[in-house]
Amino acid sequence: MKKIAFSADEQVIRQAKLVARTQGKSLNTAFREWLVQFVGHSGHAREAEALMMRLRHVRAGQSFTGDEMNES
């Protein structure tokens, strides 16, 4: 496991430690969990961006008739 260092306001760090403690974990553990989630969300963003590229031919705001919306 690689160690990294971050800077933050002392008050924010104190509050973060208190929150982590109420969850029964260390700030280090809470941060590692957040980092895993952060990377996961980034993957979702890439998937959404790929979907938007595949749908780039769709024009937003286009009006359809009831018949057009019910076509298969």
DRENDO-891545 format. One line per 4 residues: their letters; for each residue x, y, z of N, C-alpha, C, O. Coordinates in steps of 0.02 Angstrom, whole numbers. Layout:
<atoms>
a = X/Y/Z/X/Y/Z/X/Y/Z/X/Y/Z; ...;
</atoms>
This chain:
<atoms>
mkki = 43/-58/0/0/0/0/45/62/0/94/65/38; 29/110/-42/69/171/-48/41/224/-2/-19/233/4; 86/260/31/66/315/75/66/380/35/108/391/-9; 17/423/50/12/488/18/-2/540/72/-25/523/127;
afsa = 12/602/58/0/656/106/-45/709/75/-37/726/16; -91/735/115/-136/789/93/-134/844/145/-116/833/203; -153/903/124/-159/960/170/-232/979/176/-270/977/127; -253/997/236/-321/1020/248/-321/1064/310/-276/1061/351;
deqv = -373/1103/317/-382/1146/375/-386/1103/438/-419/1051/438; -353/1125/491/-352/1086/553/-422/1071/580/-436/1016/604; -467/1121/576/-535/1112/601/-571/1058/560/-608/1017/589; -561/1058/496/-592/1007/453/-566/938/471/-604/890/474;
irqa = -501/933/483/-472/868/502/-501/844/568/-518/785/575; -506/890/617/-535/871/682/-607/845/673/-626/794/702; -646/881/634/-716/860/622/-718/793/586/-759/750/603; -675/784/537/-674/721/499/-656/663/545/-684/609/539;
klva = -608/674/590/-589/621/637/-648/603/682/-659/544/697; -685/654/705/-744/641/747/-797/601/710/-826/554/737; -809/620/648/-859/584/607/-837/512/598/-877/465/606; -774/502/580/-748/434/570/-754/393/634/-774/335/633;
rtqg = -737/424/691/-741/389/755/-812/367/770/-823/313/796; -862/410/754/-932/391/767/-953/333/722/-1000/297/738; -918/324/667/-932/267/622/-890/206/639/-892/155/605; -851/212/693/-810/156/716/-750/142/672/-728/85/666;
ksln = -722/194/641/-664/184/598/-616/242/605/-634/295/632; -557/233/581/-508/287/582/-519/332/521/-553/314/474; -490/391/525/-495/437/469/-460/406/408/-483/415/351; -406/371/419/-370/338/365/-415/287/329/-417/284/268;
tafr = -450/246/369/-496/196/340/-553/230/302/-570/209/247; -581/283/332/-636/319/299/-612/349/233/-648/348/183; -552/376/233/-525/406/172/-514/353/118/-529/365/60; -487/296/137/-476/242/88/-542/220/57/-546/208/-3;
ewlv = -594/214/99/-660/196/73/-686/249/25/-713/233/-28; -677/313/43/-699/367/0/-661/365/-66/-690/376/-119; -596/352/-64/-555/350/-124/-579/295/-172/-581/306/-232; -597/238/-145/-623/183/-187/-689/205/-220/-699/192/-279;
qfvg = -733/238/-182/-796/262/-210/-783/316/-263/-817/317/-314; -736/360/-250/-719/414/-297/-697/385/-364/-719/409/-416; -655/335/-362/-632/304/-423/-690/269/-458/-694/270/-519; -735/237/-420/-793/204/-449/-838/253/-484/-863/239/-539;
hsgh = -849/312/-454/-892/363/-485/-861/388/-550/-896/403/-598; -795/391/-550/-760/413/-610/-774/364/-667/-781/383/-725; -777/299/-650/-793/249/-700/-863/258/-728/-875/250/-788; -910/277/-683/-978/290/-705/-981/350/-751/-1019/352/-800;
area = -940/399/-736/-939/459/-778/-914/442/-848/-941/467/-897; -864/399/-852/-838/378/-917/-892/339/-956/-899/347/-1016; -929/296/-921/-982/259/-953/-1036/306/-979/-1061/297/-1035; -1054/355/-939/-1106/404/-960/-1081/443/-1020/-1119/456/-1067;
ealm = -1018/463/-1019/-990/501/-1075/-990/458/-1139/-1005/484/-1193; -974/394/-1133/-974/350/-1191/-1045/343/-1218/-1055/342/-1279; -1094/338/-1173/-1164/333/-1195/-1185/397/-1232/-1217/393/-1284; -1166/454/-1205/-1183/517/-1238/-1152/521/-1308/-1182/548/-1354;
mrlr = -1092/495/-1315/-1059/495/-1381/-1098/450/-1429/-1107/467/-1488; -1122/393/-1404/-1161/348/-1448/-1228/379/-1467/-1255/362/-1520; -1254/423/-1425/-1319/453/-1438/-1314/525/-1464/-1363/562/-1464; -1255/544/-1488/-1245/614/-1509/-1289/634/-1567/-1299/693/-1579;
hvra = -1317/585/-1604/-1361/601/-1660/-1431/620/-1637/-1471/646/-1677; -1447/607/-1574/-1514/624/-1547/-1516/698/-1532/-1472/726/-1499; -1569/731/-1556/-1578/802/-1545/-1622/814/-1484/-1679/792/-1483; -1596/847/-1433/-1635/861/-1373/-1689/912/-1389/-1679/957/-1430;
gqsf = -1747/904/-1357/-1800/952/-1366/-1845/938/-1425/-1892/976/-1439; -1832/884/-1461/-1873/866/-1519/-1942/845/-1495/-1948/807/-1446; -1994/868/-1529/-2063/849/-1511/-2085/789/-1552/-2069/784/-1612; -2121/744/-1520/-2148/686/-1554/-2224/684/-1546/-2251/709/-1497;
tgde = -2257/656/-1595/-2330/645/-1589/-2341/583/-1546/-2294/544/-1536; -2401/574/-1523/-2418/514/-1484/-2404/451/-1524/-2378/402/-1497; -2422/451/-1589/-2410/393/-1632/-2335/378/-1637/-2315/320/-1634; -2294/431/-1646/-2222/420/-1652/-2193/391/-1588/-2148/349/-1590;
mnes = -2219/413/-1531/-2192/387/-1467/-2212/315/-1456/-2178/279/-1419; -2266/292/-1486/-2290/223/-1476/-2264/175/-1529/-2277/115/-1524; -2227/199/-1578/-2200/155/-1630/-2148/109/-1599/-2111/128/-1554; -2146/48/-1625/-2096/-1/-1601/-2035/0/-1644/-1988/-38/-1632;
</atoms>
